Amino acid sequence: KLHIIFQQIWQSEIIPQEMKDASIIHLYKRKGNRHECNNHRGISLLSIAGKIFARILLNRLTAHLDRGLL
């Protein structure tokens, strides 16, 4: 089923917003004062389908670049 969804995205050239959205959370770096913003870092949580599609797209673009097509 995921393959069919990816084919539809590829053909329509429209990526669903749910696959592009990310939730950003902050993590304590485990050093310094826990209440200071500089002692935290942010990470983005993406949908699994979005990550898979991004990897497929990256692989295709890299292959085109290697062949000098882009």
Buried (B, 14 or more C-beta within 10 A) or exposed (E): EEEEEBEEBBEEEEBBEEBEEEEEEEEEEEEEEEEEEEBBEEEEEBBEBBEBBBEEBEEEEEEEEEEEEE
